[in-house]
Structure formats: C-alpha cells, structure tokens
C-alpha cells in the first residue's frame, strides 16, 4: 500500500495492482523529473504547474 502525503495530509492512497504498477514505473524512471511527473499524474496535480523541470531554473535557463 502506498500513502502519498503533502505537508502531513494524505492526498492519495494506492493499493494492490495499482500500487505495484506505480512502484514499477518509479523504479524505471531515470530522473527525478520523471518521478515527479508520475506522482503528479497519480495525485491529479498534473498540468497545474508543479510538473515543471526545476533543473532549468537552477541553471539559469528557465522562466
């Protein structure tokens, strides 16, 4: 079972085959950004701005 929390509040709980599928996708992700996108999609926070690539901001090439 997977509990996804944000600031101490559970936002999503996954279990069974769904949890196994997400764990496998996270393990296969090659970057932290890919993991962030997977989790954003699972929690329903996709396309709300939280899936931006922070590495671009860190090297001065971002917005």
C-alpha positions in Angstrom: 0.0 0.0 0.0 1.2 3.5 -0.9 0.3 6.6 1.1 1.1 9.9 -0.7 1.2 12.8 1.7 1.6 16.6 1.2 2.5 18.6 4.3 1.3 15.8 6.6 -2.1 15.3 4.9 -2.7 12.1 2.9 -3.7 13.1 -0.6 -3.8 9.7 -2.3 -3.7 6.0 -1.2 -2.9 3.3 -3.7 -3.0 -0.5 -3.1 -2.8 -3.8 -4.9 -2.0 -3.9 -8.6 -2.3 -0.1 -9.0 0.4 0.4 -6.3 2.6 -2.2 -7.8 2.3 -0.5 -11.2 3.3 2.9 -9.9 6.2 1.5 -7.9 7.5 -0.2 -11.1 7.2 3.0 -13.1 9.0 5.0 -10.4 11.8 2.4 -10.2 12.2 2.6 -14.0 12.3 6.4 -14.1 15.7 7.7 -15.0 15.4 11.2 -13.5 13.7 12.9 -10.5 11.7 14.9 -13.0 10.2 11.7 -14.4 9.3 10.6 -10.9 7.7 14.0 -10.3 5.6 13.6 -13.4 4.4 10.1 -12.4 3.4 11.3 -9.0 1.7 14.4 -10.3 -0.4 12.3 -12.6 -1.3 9.9 -9.9 -2.4 12.6 -7.5 -4.3 14.6 -10.1 -1.9 17.6 -9.9 -0.7 17.2 -13.5 -0.8 20.4 -15.5 -1.1 22.6 -12.5 2.5 24.0 -12.7 4.1 21.6 -10.3 5.4 19.3 -13.0 7.9 21.9 -14.4 11.5 20.9 -14.8 13.3 22.6 -11.9 16.7 21.9 -13.4 16.2 24.6 -16.0 15.5 27.2 -13.2 18.6 26.0 -11.3 21.0 26.6 -14.3 19.5 30.0 -15.2 17.8 28.9 -18.4 14.3 28.6 -17.0 11.5 31.1 -16.8 
